[in-house]
Amino acid sequence: MSFDLKKLIRDNIRDLTPYSSARDEFSGEAKVFLDANENSLGSPLVKWYNRYPDPHQKDLKKAISKVKGITPEHIFLGNGSDECIDLLYRCFCEPRKDNVIICPPTYGMYEVSGNINDVEVRKAPLLERDFQLHIKQIEHLIDEQTKLIWICSPNNPTGNTMYRGDIETILNNFSGLVVIDEAYINFSRHKSFIQELPDYPNLVVMQTFSKAWGLAALRLGVLFGSAAIVQVLDKVKPPYNINQATQELAQQALDETGQVNDMIRELVSMRDALVKVLDTIPLVKKVYPSDANFLLVKIKDAKKVYDYLLSKGIVVRDRSNVRLCDDCLRITIGTEQEITLLVKALRDYSKK
Ligand SMILES: *Cc1c(COP(=O)(O)O)cnc(C)c1O
């Protein structure tokens, strides 16, 4: 396998002169800022909110670097993982010419973002038996124009982690980018792929502050990759894609790893307890093994159960129309109280 990032980048992106923001155009110490047309008098909120945020997010990247053990030049930050997904398409996939591979059932944004960018999305469905990667099918779909392979692990909505050996096989044999979405990695028993970055120039790992970190509202996605890949994404991103409030609050959260780890442990133990309770409800046909903070549950008359739960004010995700997930609901691990309400509603429905 020969990997050549230069060949992977779209011509217009390779040749692009990026936008140069006001704060990028001077060097040295300054104390009077009359370069960015902000309101010099201040703001009705916090004093410094009148100023544009750091476009390079230096302090936040340093803080993430410390917690993750990855140096800042290997870190790219997006307005949620969803921005990272879109940017990967825009940097590496030529509309109407290139293609990508996804492994459904999986996170919906890979396909939607491909459609928005007018890039062909090829599908290698997961194996029915255990929701693992169908390596032969992936191999079969790869051609000269295949630029990205999206792998979600632990996978949404199935909850399982993909076999490490399978992912390594793809990394070793595919000359495009292998994107591993680790949105749920903190809930998993398995190791992240971020430590493998030095070994694979074609590896991209995405994580997010939206799940284990409990900060979905801040919109902060983290992408790890080679310095060269990060530089390409930096060129294309909107200059101020991570706002000041997010940069500050995420840094504060990174000082609270103890509290976050406590929540992760609690959610995992509630997940494992809920599996046992669900197994005692006759309506429930199967609870799939989960390395995430949700469970995929096969239920008799899933659509009707979904409607019943909704009538009780409980919203779960109906995945019953998704291929390989027929009659399945995806249930997020809630608080103790929320889980109690869910279990009671399921028992009541059984008695109807
Ligand atoms: C929730 C989720 C994300 C998070 O996306 P953000 O834009 O960072 O909130 C990413 N990938 C998967 C698979 C998810 O389920």
The ligand as a MOL file (V3000), in Angstrom:
LIG
                    3D

  0  0  0     0  0            999 V3000
M  V30 BEGIN CTAB
M  V30 COUNTS 15 15 0 0 0
M  V30 BEGIN ATOM
M  V30 1 C -23.4060 11.4900 18.6570 0
M  V30 2 C -22.4250 11.0900 17.6080 0
M  V30 3 C -21.4580 11.9730 17.1550 0
M  V30 4 C -21.3580 13.3380 17.7500 0
M  V30 5 O -21.4870 14.3320 16.8490 0
M  V30 6 P -21.2610 15.8310 17.3590 0
M  V30 7 O -21.4750 16.5980 16.0920 0
M  V30 8 O -19.8330 15.8950 17.8390 0
M  V30 9 O -22.2410 16.1170 18.4180 0
M  V30 10 C -20.5410 11.5530 16.2240 0
M  V30 11 N -20.5730 10.3000 15.7430 0
M  V30 12 C -21.4720 9.4110 16.1690 0
M  V30 13 C -21.4390 8.0440 15.6600 0
M  V30 14 C -22.4350 9.7900 17.0980 0
M  V30 15 O -23.3570 8.8860 17.4960 0
M  V30 END ATOM
M  V30 BEGIN BOND
M  V30 1 1 1 2
M  V30 2 1 2 3
M  V30 3 2 2 14
M  V30 4 1 3 4
M  V30 5 2 3 10
M  V30 6 1 4 5
M  V30 7 1 5 6
M  V30 8 2 6 7
M  V30 9 1 6 8
M  V30 10 1 6 9
M  V30 11 1 10 11
M  V30 12 2 11 12
M  V30 13 1 12 13
M  V30 14 1 12 14
M  V30 15 1 14 15
M  V30 END BOND
M  V30 END CTAB
M  END
